[in-house]
Amino acid sequence: MFTSFDLPDLLLILQGAFVTLQICLLAVLLGGVVGVLSGILAASPFAPLRWISAIWVGAIRGVPVLLIIFFVYFALPLMSPGSNVPDYWAAVIALTIFASAYISEIVRGSIQALPRGQFEAAQALGLSWPQQLRFVVMPQAARIMVPPGIGFLVVLIKDSSLVAVIGLIELTRAGNIVASQTGQPILAYLVVGAVYFVICFALSVAGRRYERRLTIHARPPRVEDALTLSRGDSK
């Protein structure tokens, strides 16, 4: 027997939206750590480090995110008999793995987008590779990463709907439940779509404003600044 679309149904959808935001933010934070490290390795002057990053990124980007979700949820427990991965953490782990590869590419591209003269000037001043990264490269590359980073987060939020297949009640799954309970799939999915739109639109607007603030207020770090800082550290 169907029930009418009421406040509890709307609350279930909003609760699902909260879960979607939670797992995506955790995936970006955890995947960001791996992604930044992998991106730095990909842009390093040492070939073996670049190969390690290329293998990781190529392997993850070469498979669908749904397969990663299945692997984490179904295959990992089989590799460790008696263990169990809760659906929430399976979603976080799978999206973290997925995010790490794409964030790695964003970081690598941002570093390589810097003018070659910045690297050459830093080398001429005697800065080591870690010092170049810390004082010259990353402060500038971080600003380049913001627009594609926001764009990737929007894509991740939409792709996170795939974790519904393992039973986690996120936004899409909550919409499915409401549609089956009320018999009003059009209304339920319109509400779900509206919530996705609000989240993604808000993120896009915030990203554009942040980008404008950086453009207006931030002064690009110069190699001379890096030299001053590195000398200060060495004292």
C-alpha positions as CSV (number, residue, x, y, z in Angstrom):
1,M,0.0,0.0,0.0
2,F,1.4,3.4,-1.0
3,T,1.6,6.4,1.3
4,S,1.4,10.0,0.3
5,F,4.6,12.0,-0.2
6,D,5.0,13.7,3.2
7,L,7.5,15.4,5.5
8,P,9.2,12.1,6.6
9,D,9.9,11.2,3.0
10,L,11.5,14.6,2.4
11,L,13.6,14.2,5.6
12,L,14.8,10.8,4.4
13,I,16.0,12.3,1.2
14,L,17.7,15.1,3.0
15,Q,19.3,12.6,5.3
16,G,20.5,10.7,2.3
17,A,22.0,14.0,0.9
18,F,23.9,14.4,4.2
19,V,25.4,10.9,3.8
20,T,26.3,11.7,0.2
21,L,28.1,14.9,1.4
22,Q,29.8,13.0,4.2
23,I,31.3,10.2,2.1
24,C,32.3,12.6,-0.7
25,L,34.1,15.0,1.7
26,L,35.9,12.1,3.4
27,A,36.9,10.7,0.0
28,V,38.3,14.0,-1.1
29,L,40.2,14.5,2.1
30,L,41.7,11.0,2.3
31,G,42.1,10.8,-1.5
32,G,43.6,14.2,-1.5
33,V,46.5,13.1,0.7
34,V,47.3,10.2,-1.6
35,G,46.5,12.3,-4.7
36,V,48.9,15.1,-3.7
37,L,51.7,12.7,-2.9
38,S,51.1,10.8,-6.2
39,G,50.9,14.1,-8.2
40,I,54.2,15.3,-6.7
41,L,55.8,12.0,-7.6
42,A,54.4,12.3,-11.1
43,A,56.0,15.7,-11.6
44,S,59.3,14.7,-9.9
45,P,62.6,14.7,-11.9
46,F,63.2,11.1,-10.8
47,A,61.9,8.5,-13.3
48,P,61.2,5.6,-10.8
49,L,59.0,7.9,-8.8
50,R,57.1,9.0,-11.9
51,W,56.6,5.3,-12.8
52,I,55.1,4.5,-9.4
53,S,52.6,7.3,-9.8
54,A,51.8,6.4,-13.4
55,I,51.1,2.8,-12.5
56,W,48.7,3.8,-9.7
57,V,46.9,6.5,-11.7
58,G,46.7,4.3,-14.8
59,A,45.3,1.3,-12.9
60,I,42.6,3.3,-11.1
61,R,41.6,5.4,-14.1
62,G,41.4,2.3,-16.3
63,V,38.5,0.7,-14.4
64,P,35.0,1.9,-13.7
65,V,34.3,3.3,-10.3
66,L,31.5,0.7,-9.9
67,L,34.1,-2.1,-10.2
68,I,36.2,-0.4,-7.4
69,I,33.0,-0.3,-5.2
70,F,32.4,-4.0,-5.8
71,F,36.0,-4.9,-5.2
72,V,36.1,-3.1,-1.8
73,Y,32.7,-4.4,-0.7
74,F,32.8,-8.0,-1.9
75,A,36.4,-8.9,-2.7
76,L,38.2,-7.4,0.3
77,P,36.3,-9.5,2.9
78,L,37.0,-12.7,0.8
79,M,40.8,-11.9,1.0
80,S,40.5,-11.7,4.7
81,P,38.1,-14.4,5.9
82,G,35.9,-13.4,8.8
83,S,36.2,-9.7,8.2
84,N,33.4,-7.4,7.0
85,V,33.5,-4.0,5.4
86,P,30.4,-1.9,6.4
87,D,28.6,-0.4,3.5
88,Y,29.4,3.2,4.7
89,W,33.2,2.6,4.9
90,A,33.2,0.5,1.7
91,A,31.8,3.6,0.0
92,V,34.4,5.9,1.6
93,I,37.3,3.6,0.7
94,A,36.1,3.0,-2.9
95,L,35.6,6.7,-3.5
96,T,38.9,7.6,-1.8
97,I,40.7,5.2,-4.2
98,F,38.9,6.7,-7.2
99,A,39.5,10.3,-6.0
100,S,43.2,9.8,-5.4
101,A,43.9,9.0,-9.0
102,Y,42.1,12.0,-10.4
103,I,43.4,14.4,-7.7
104,S,46.9,13.1,-8.6
105,E,46.3,14.2,-12.2
106,I,45.1,17.6,-11.1
107,V,48.2,18.1,-9.0
108,R,50.5,16.9,-11.7
109,G,48.9,19.2,-14.3
110,S,49.0,22.2,-12.0
111,I,52.7,21.7,-11.2
112,Q,53.5,21.3,-14.9
113,A,51.4,24.3,-15.8
114,L,53.8,26.6,-14.0
115,P,56.3,28.5,-16.2
116,R,59.5,26.6,-16.8
117,G,61.4,29.7,-15.7
118,Q,60.2,29.3,-12.1
119,F,61.9,25.9,-11.8
120,E,65.1,27.1,-13.6
121,A,65.3,30.2,-11.4
122,A,64.8,28.2,-8.2
123,Q,67.5,25.7,-9.3
124,A,69.8,28.6,-10.1
125,L,69.4,29.9,-6.6
126,G,70.5,26.5,-5.2
127,L,67.2,25.3,-3.9
128,S,66.8,21.6,-3.4
129,W,63.8,19.8,-5.0
130,P,61.8,19.7,-1.7
131,Q,62.6,23.4,-1.2
132,Q,61.4,24.2,-4.7
133,L,58.2,22.4,-4.0
134,R,57.6,24.0,-0.6
135,F,58.6,27.6,-1.4
136,V,58.0,28.1,-5.1
137,V,56.0,25.3,-6.8
138,M,53.2,24.3,-4.5
139,P,52.1,27.9,-3.4
140,Q,51.5,28.7,-7.1
141,A,50.2,25.3,-8.1
142,A,47.7,25.3,-5.3
143,R,45.8,28.2,-6.9
144,I,45.7,26.4,-10.2
145,M,44.3,23.3,-8.6
146,V,41.2,25.0,-7.2
147,P,38.9,25.2,-10.3
148,P,39.6,21.6,-11.5
149,G,39.4,20.4,-7.9
150,I,35.9,21.9,-7.4
151,G,34.9,20.5,-10.8
152,F,36.1,17.0,-9.7
153,L,34.2,17.3,-6.4
154,V,31.0,18.0,-8.3
155,V,31.6,15.0,-10.5
156,L,32.4,12.8,-7.4
157,I,29.1,13.8,-5.8
158,K,27.2,12.7,-8.8
159,D,29.2,9.5,-9.3
160,S,28.7,8.7,-5.6
161,S,25.1,7.6,-6.5
162,L,26.7,4.3,-7.6
163,V,27.3,3.3,-4.0
164,A,23.6,2.7,-3.7
165,V,24.2,-0.7,-5.3
166,I,25.8,-1.9,-2.0
167,G,22.8,-0.8,0.1
168,L,24.1,2.5,1.5
169,I,21.2,4.9,1.9
170,E,22.7,8.0,0.3
171,L,20.7,10.5,-1.8
172,T,19.8,8.3,-4.7
173,R,19.0,5.2,-2.6
174,A,16.8,7.4,-0.4
175,G,15.0,8.5,-3.5
176,N,14.5,4.9,-4.5
177,I,13.0,4.1,-1.1
178,V,10.7,7.1,-1.2
179,A,9.6,6.3,-4.7
180,S,8.7,2.7,-3.8
181,Q,6.9,3.7,-0.6
182,T,4.8,6.5,-2.1
183,G,4.3,5.2,-5.6
184,Q,5.3,8.6,-6.9
185,P,8.7,8.1,-8.6
186,I,8.4,11.3,-10.7
187,L,8.0,13.5,-7.6
188,A,10.6,11.5,-5.6
189,Y,13.3,11.7,-8.4
190,L,12.5,15.4,-9.1
191,V,13.2,16.2,-5.4
192,V,16.4,14.1,-5.5
193,G,17.5,15.8,-8.7
194,A,16.7,19.2,-7.2
195,V,18.9,18.4,-4.1
196,Y,21.8,17.2,-6.4
197,F,21.4,20.5,-8.3
198,V,21.5,22.7,-5.2
199,I,24.6,20.9,-3.9
200,C,26.5,21.0,-7.1
201,F,25.4,24.6,-8.0
202,A,26.5,25.8,-4.6
203,L,29.9,24.2,-4.9
204,S,30.4,25.7,-8.4
205,V,29.5,29.2,-7.2
206,A,31.7,28.8,-4.1
207,G,34.6,27.7,-6.4
208,R,34.2,30.6,-8.7
209,R,34.1,33.1,-5.8
210,Y,37.2,31.5,-4.3
211,E,39.0,31.6,-7.6
212,R,38.1,35.3,-8.0
213,R,39.4,36.1,-4.5
214,L,42.7,34.5,-5.2
215,T,43.0,36.3,-8.5
216,I,42.3,39.7,-6.9
217,H,44.1,39.5,-3.5
218,A,46.8,36.9,-3.8
219,R,50.2,37.9,-5.0
220,P,52.1,35.0,-6.7
221,P,55.1,33.9,-4.7
222,R,58.4,34.8,-6.3
223,V,61.6,32.9,-6.3
224,E,63.2,35.7,-4.3
225,D,60.6,35.1,-1.5
226,A,61.5,31.4,-1.5
227,L,65.2,32.2,-1.2
228,T,64.5,34.5,1.8
229,L,62.4,31.8,3.5
230,S,64.8,29.0,2.8
231,R,67.6,31.1,4.3
232,G,65.5,31.8,7.3
233,D,64.9,28.1,7.8
234,S,68.5,27.3,7.6
235,K,69.4,29.7,10.5
